[in-house]
Amino acid sequence: MSLPLENRVAFITGGSRGIGRATALKLAHAGCDVGLAYYNSHEESEAVCEEIRSLGRRAMAVQADVSKPDSLAEGLSEFKKEFDKIDIAISNAALGVLRPAMEMGLKHFRRCMETNALALNSLAQEVVPIMPEGGSIIGLTSLGSERAIPNYTFIGASKAALEAIARGLAQELGPKGIRVNCVSAGVVDTDALKHFPNREHLLEEYKERTPLGPTLSPAQVADAIYLLCLPESAMVTGHTLFVDGGYAISG
């Protein structure tokens, strides 16, 4: 019996941990060969690749700084030596500085925008030439794109820019049969959340306000990403899918 994404190739930035890792494994279980881009977590990325290979899939990890288009292009050039196509591309790697906007400067703005927003466009430029019709590009965003969250202003701005880029790419790439969407996750207790000074408050608030709570796991976000990769999503593009258990609608 064939798997839903058999013979597809997926490429995921920030695929060594958290949502990226969960997505890599989800897609591998569905039949995908998988490529991972990492910044400084070589051993973790190789461990994920080993898990994927144990499923009978091909896997490869490449080093890249997604905030720098040339670095991303170099990493993908290594990947393309082993894989002749990419059916699914996921811009998951993210970075940000958690502090009040009044304390932020140009270098902080650039770093957020380059890593969280520009990276989606850079990834598309690299993968589209070898992406077959029916391909799917997905960016990871957050509720901060449209809500004011303390100490999150520049990250939120970069996520709003990411969503705007996704809509523009969806319009441009639609004639090629390529879809571009975003997934907006609620509060997920990943390594990234440990850097938030108000982590405990966020988790408690999420638990109290979320109709489907009390927690949201990386695997549940990966499940939603997977839905946008399926052929059944062939007419879904330019869309931001909220995966938050109803948190955003609860006041």
C-alpha positions as CSV (number, residue, x, y, z in Angstrom):
1,M,0.0,0.0,0.0
2,S,1.5,3.3,-1.1
3,L,2.2,6.1,1.4
4,P,0.5,9.6,1.0
5,L,3.8,11.3,0.1
6,E,5.8,8.5,-1.4
7,N,8.6,9.5,-3.7
8,R,8.4,13.1,-2.6
9,V,11.5,15.1,-1.4
10,A,11.1,17.6,1.4
11,F,13.6,20.2,2.6
12,I,13.2,21.8,6.0
13,T,15.3,24.7,7.5
14,G,15.8,24.4,11.3
15,G,15.0,20.8,11.1
16,S,17.1,19.5,14.0
17,R,14.7,20.2,16.9
18,G,11.3,21.3,17.9
19,I,8.7,21.8,15.2
20,G,11.3,21.3,12.4
21,R,12.3,17.9,13.8
22,A,8.7,16.8,14.3
23,T,7.9,17.8,10.7
24,A,10.9,16.0,9.3
25,L,9.8,12.8,11.0
26,K,6.1,13.2,10.1
27,L,7.0,13.7,6.4
28,A,9.4,10.8,6.5
29,H,6.7,8.5,7.9
30,A,4.4,9.7,5.1
31,G,7.0,8.6,2.5
32,C,9.3,11.6,1.9
33,D,13.0,11.6,1.6
34,V,14.1,14.6,3.7
35,G,16.8,17.3,3.7
36,L,17.6,19.4,6.7
37,A,19.3,22.8,7.0
38,Y,21.0,23.6,10.3
39,Y,23.0,26.5,11.6
40,N,25.1,25.1,14.4
41,S,23.4,21.8,15.5
42,H,25.2,19.3,13.4
43,E,25.0,16.4,15.8
44,E,21.3,16.9,16.4
45,S,20.6,17.1,12.6
46,E,22.5,13.9,12.0
47,A,20.6,12.2,14.7
48,V,17.3,13.2,13.0
49,C,18.7,11.9,9.7
50,E,19.5,8.6,11.3
51,E,15.9,8.3,12.5
52,I,14.7,9.0,9.0
53,R,17.0,6.5,7.4
54,S,15.8,3.8,9.8
55,L,12.4,4.2,8.2
56,G,13.9,3.4,4.8
57,R,14.1,6.9,3.5
58,R,17.0,9.0,2.3
59,A,18.1,11.9,4.5
60,M,20.8,14.6,4.3
61,A,21.8,17.5,6.5
62,V,23.5,20.6,5.2
63,Q,24.8,23.7,7.1
64,A,23.4,27.1,6.2
65,D,22.7,30.5,7.7
66,V,19.3,31.1,6.3
67,S,19.6,34.9,6.9
68,K,22.3,35.0,4.2
69,P,21.0,34.0,0.7
70,D,24.5,33.0,-0.4
71,S,24.9,30.6,2.5
72,L,21.5,29.1,1.9
73,A,22.3,28.7,-1.8
74,E,25.6,27.0,-0.9
75,G,23.9,24.5,1.4
76,L,21.2,23.7,-1.1
77,S,23.8,23.2,-3.8
78,E,25.2,20.4,-1.8
79,F,21.8,18.9,-1.3
80,K,21.1,19.2,-5.1
81,K,24.1,17.0,-5.8
82,E,22.2,14.1,-4.2
83,F,18.6,15.0,-5.0
84,D,17.3,16.2,-8.3
85,K,14.0,17.7,-7.1
86,I,12.4,19.2,-4.0
87,D,8.6,18.8,-3.8
88,I,8.1,20.4,-0.4
89,A,10.1,23.2,1.1
90,I,9.5,24.5,4.7
91,S,11.0,27.7,6.0
92,N,11.0,26.9,9.7
93,A,14.3,28.3,11.1
94,A,13.7,31.5,13.1
95,L,15.5,34.0,15.3
96,G,14.7,37.0,17.4
97,V,15.7,39.3,20.1
98,L,13.2,39.5,23.1
99,R,13.3,43.0,24.4
100,P,11.2,46.2,24.3
101,A,11.0,47.9,20.9
102,M,12.4,51.1,22.5
103,E,15.6,49.2,23.2
104,M,16.0,47.8,19.7
105,G,18.2,49.0,16.9
106,L,18.8,48.5,13.2
107,K,21.0,45.4,13.7
108,H,18.1,43.7,15.6
109,F,15.6,44.7,12.9
110,R,17.8,43.4,10.1
111,R,18.5,40.1,11.9
112,C,14.8,39.4,12.5
113,M,13.8,40.3,9.0
114,E,16.6,38.5,7.3
115,T,16.2,35.3,9.3
116,N,12.4,35.1,9.6
117,A,11.1,36.8,6.5
118,L,13.7,37.1,3.7
119,A,14.7,33.4,4.2
120,L,11.3,32.3,2.8
121,N,11.9,34.2,-0.4
122,S,15.5,33.0,-0.6
123,L,14.4,29.4,-0.1
124,A,11.8,29.8,-2.8
125,Q,14.3,31.2,-5.3
126,E,16.6,28.2,-4.7
127,V,13.9,25.4,-4.8
128,V,11.5,26.5,-7.4
129,P,13.8,25.7,-10.4
130,I,13.7,22.1,-9.3
131,M,10.2,21.9,-7.8
132,P,7.7,19.9,-9.9
133,E,4.1,21.0,-10.4
134,G,2.1,20.3,-7.3
135,G,4.9,21.5,-5.1
136,S,4.3,23.1,-1.7
137,I,6.3,25.9,0.1
138,I,5.4,26.6,3.7
139,G,6.6,29.3,6.2
140,L,6.2,29.1,9.9
141,T,4.7,32.2,11.5
142,S,3.1,33.1,14.8
143,L,0.3,35.1,16.5
144,G,2.7,37.9,17.0
145,S,2.3,38.8,13.3
146,E,-1.0,40.5,14.2
147,R,-1.1,40.8,18.0
148,A,1.0,42.9,20.3
149,I,3.1,40.6,22.5
150,P,5.5,42.1,25.1
151,N,9.1,42.1,24.0
152,Y,8.1,40.6,20.6
153,T,7.7,43.6,18.5
154,F,10.5,43.1,15.9
155,I,9.9,39.4,15.7
156,G,6.2,40.0,15.2
157,A,7.0,42.5,12.4
158,S,9.2,39.9,10.7
159,K,6.4,37.3,10.9
160,A,3.9,39.8,9.4
161,A,6.4,40.3,6.6
162,L,6.8,36.6,6.2
163,E,3.1,36.2,5.7
164,A,3.0,39.1,3.1
165,I,5.9,37.4,1.2
166,A,4.0,34.1,1.2
167,R,0.9,35.7,-0.3
168,G,3.0,37.4,-3.0
169,L,4.8,34.2,-3.8
170,A,1.5,32.3,-3.9
171,Q,0.3,34.7,-6.6
172,E,3.6,34.5,-8.6
173,L,4.1,30.7,-8.4
174,G,0.5,29.6,-8.8
175,P,0.8,29.4,-12.6
176,K,3.7,27.0,-12.1
177,G,1.4,24.8,-10.0
178,I,3.3,25.6,-6.8
179,R,1.4,26.5,-3.6
180,V,2.7,28.8,-0.8
181,N,1.1,28.9,2.6
182,C,2.0,29.6,6.3
183,V,1.3,27.8,9.5
184,S,0.8,29.9,12.6
185,A,1.4,27.9,15.8
186,G,0.2,28.8,19.2
187,V,2.4,28.5,22.3
188,V,4.5,25.4,21.9
189,D,6.9,24.5,24.6
190,T,10.1,24.1,22.5
191,D,13.7,25.0,23.2
192,A,13.0,28.4,21.7
193,L,10.3,29.1,24.3
194,K,12.9,28.6,27.1
195,H,14.5,31.9,26.1
196,F,11.3,33.8,26.9
197,P,11.5,35.4,30.3
198,N,7.7,35.0,30.7
199,R,7.7,31.3,29.5
200,E,5.7,30.1,32.5
201,H,3.1,32.8,32.2
202,L,2.7,32.1,28.5
203,L,2.2,28.4,29.1
204,E,-0.3,29.0,32.0
205,E,-2.2,31.6,29.9
206,Y,-2.4,29.2,27.0
207,K,-3.7,26.4,29.2
208,E,-6.4,28.7,30.6
209,R,-7.6,30.3,27.3
210,T,-7.4,27.5,24.9
211,P,-10.6,25.5,24.3
212,L,-8.7,22.5,23.1
213,G,-5.8,22.9,25.6
214,P,-4.0,22.4,27.8
215,T,-0.8,22.1,25.6
216,L,0.3,22.2,22.0
217,S,3.1,19.9,20.9
218,P,5.5,20.2,18.0
219,A,4.0,17.0,16.6
220,Q,0.6,18.6,16.5
221,V,2.0,21.5,14.5
222,A,3.8,19.1,12.2
223,D,0.4,17.3,11.6
224,A,-1.0,20.6,10.3
225,I,2.0,21.3,8.1
226,Y,1.6,17.8,6.7
227,L,-2.0,18.6,5.7
228,L,-0.8,21.4,3.5
229,C,1.7,19.1,1.8
230,L,-1.0,16.6,0.7
231,P,-2.4,16.5,-2.8
232,E,-5.8,17.1,-1.3
233,S,-4.7,20.6,-0.5
234,A,-4.1,21.3,-4.2
235,M,-6.3,24.5,-4.2
236,V,-5.1,25.9,-0.8
237,T,-2.6,28.7,-1.4
238,G,-1.8,32.2,0.1
239,H,-3.4,31.0,3.3
240,T,-2.3,31.1,7.0
241,L,-3.4,28.1,8.9
242,F,-3.8,28.6,12.6
243,V,-2.8,25.7,14.8
244,D,-3.4,26.9,18.4
245,G,-6.3,24.9,19.8
246,G,-8.5,28.0,19.6
247,Y,-6.3,30.3,21.6
248,A,-6.5,33.2,19.0
249,I,-10.3,33.3,19.2
250,S,-10.5,33.3,23.0
251,G,-10.2,37.1,23.7
